[in-house]
Amino acid sequence: MADLTPEQRQVLDHTLQAVQRIALAMLDLAQDEREQQYGIVRRNFERALSQVGIEEKTAHDWLDVTMRALRAFVSEIDARGGAQGGQA
């Protein structure tokens, strides 16, 4: 990450913040609803990338990494007791 430009670092930070916010919102959903929501989130990200001209391999790679991060955040927060914090 040391080789990122300030602009790239800012984009990465904003992406991580967005993924974290989405993950927190998804915790309110039942497991089957979460699975549906992952598909919706991916399609929305895909549409946004396409609208700004990012397509093919770059978009696919970004989507894969971002969706893995989203699932990881949801799993991690869930394992720690949800959005309210740890378990007693």
C-alpha positions in Angstrom: 0.0 0.0 0.0 3.0 2.3 0.3 3.1 2.6 -3.5 -0.4 4.1 -3.7 -0.8 7.7 -4.7 -2.7 10.0 -2.2 -5.7 9.8 -4.6 -5.6 6.0 -4.8 -5.3 5.8 -1.0 -8.4 8.1 -0.6 -10.4 5.9 -3.0 -9.4 2.8 -1.1 -10.3 4.4 2.2 -13.7 5.4 0.9 -14.3 1.9 -0.6 -13.5 0.3 2.8 -15.8 2.7 4.6 -18.6 1.9 2.2 -18.1 -1.8 2.6 -18.1 -1.5 6.3 -21.3 0.5 6.3 -23.0 -2.0 4.0 -21.8 -4.9 6.2 -23.3 -3.3 9.3 -26.6 -2.8 7.5 -26.6 -6.4 6.4 -26.4 -7.7 10.0 -30.0 -6.8 10.5 -31.0 -9.3 7.8 -31.6 -13.0 8.1 -29.0 -15.3 6.5 -31.1 -16.0 3.4 -31.9 -12.3 3.0 -28.2 -11.6 3.2 -27.5 -13.9 0.3 -30.0 -12.0 -1.8 -28.5 -8.7 -0.7 -25.0 -9.7 -1.7 -26.3 -10.2 -5.3 -28.1 -6.8 -5.2 -25.0 -5.1 -3.9 -22.8 -6.7 -6.5 -25.2 -5.6 -9.3 -25.3 -2.1 -8.0 -21.5 -1.9 -7.8 -21.3 -3.4 -11.4 -23.7 -0.8 -12.7 -21.8 2.1 -11.0 -18.5 0.9 -12.5 -20.0 0.6 -15.9 -21.5 4.1 -15.7 -18.0 5.5 -15.1 -16.4 3.5 -17.9 -14.7 0.8 -15.8 -15.4 -2.6 -17.4 -14.0 -6.0 -18.0 -11.0 -7.3 -16.0 -10.6 -4.2 -13.9 -14.2 -4.2 -12.9 -14.4 -7.9 -12.4 -11.3 -7.9 -10.2 -12.5 -5.0 -8.1 -16.0 -6.6 -7.7 -14.5 -9.9 -6.6 -12.2 -8.3 -4.0 -14.9 -5.9 -2.7 -17.5 -8.6 -2.4 -15.0 -10.9 -0.6 -14.2 -8.0 1.8 -18.0 -7.4 2.4 -18.6 -11.1 3.2 -15.5 -11.1 5.5 -16.7 -8.0 7.3 -20.1 -9.4 7.8 -18.7 -12.7 9.1 -16.2 -11.0 11.4 -18.8 -8.7 12.9 -21.3 -11.6 13.3 -18.7 -13.7 15.0 -17.9 -10.9 17.5 -21.5 -10.6 18.5 -23.0 -8.3 15.9 -23.0 -4.5 15.6 -23.6 -4.1 19.3 -20.2 -5.5 20.2 -18.8 -8.6 21.8 -20.6 -11.3 23.7 -20.8 -11.4 27.5 
